[in-house]
């Protein structure tokens, strides 16, 4: 899966761009650019892996538990 699709899926699961930033370490401006398709260069591998790790964690959580305190 590419970074654009990961960001879109995370947002469809209820995470905000700021929450994705907090969990992944990927800056919010990069998350926004990926979400809108404006990220003009090849996405670094570590960025994709950081986003994928968050997606895997969110999917592993019980329903309704996507926003921990």
N, C-alpha and C positions, 0 to 999 in steps of 0.2 A: 504494500500500500504506500502511496506517496504522501508527503507531508500535507499537501492541500486536503486530501481526503481524510487524513487523520484529524486535522483541525476541525473540519466540517462535522465529522462524526462526534468528536468530543463536544462540540457546541450543540449538536442535536440531542446529546445526552444531558444537556442542561448546564454545562460548564461555561463560564464567561471567559473572555479572553484574558482577563486578569487572573482568574483561577488557573487557567492553563499555564500562564506565565509562572505563577507561584509554584505549581506542582512540577513543572518541567524545567524551569530555568531558562526557557526560551523567551526573549523579550516580547512584550505585548505588541510592539510595532511590527515585529516579524510575524507573530501569530495573525495579526490583522492583515498583513500583506499576503500571507499564505491563504487566508480565508477568502480574500477577494480576488485572488489570482494575480496580484500585482507584484509578487516576489519575482523579480526579473532574472535572477541567476539560479544556477543549480543549487538545490538545498543541500547543505553539508550533511554528511552521514550522521554525525553526532546529534544534529538537530532532529533528524527523522527518528533516530533511536530514542531520544528523550521524549518525544511526543508519543511514540509507540508504547513506551513504558507506562506513561500515564494512561493511555487508552486501555492497555492490558489491566492495569490496576482498577480502573473504573468498571470495566466489564466484569471483573472478579468480585466486586462488591455486591452485596444483596441489593435488590431493587429499593430505590429511595435513599440510598446511603452515599450518593455521589458528592455530597458536600459535608465533609467531616468538620467538626468544630475546631 
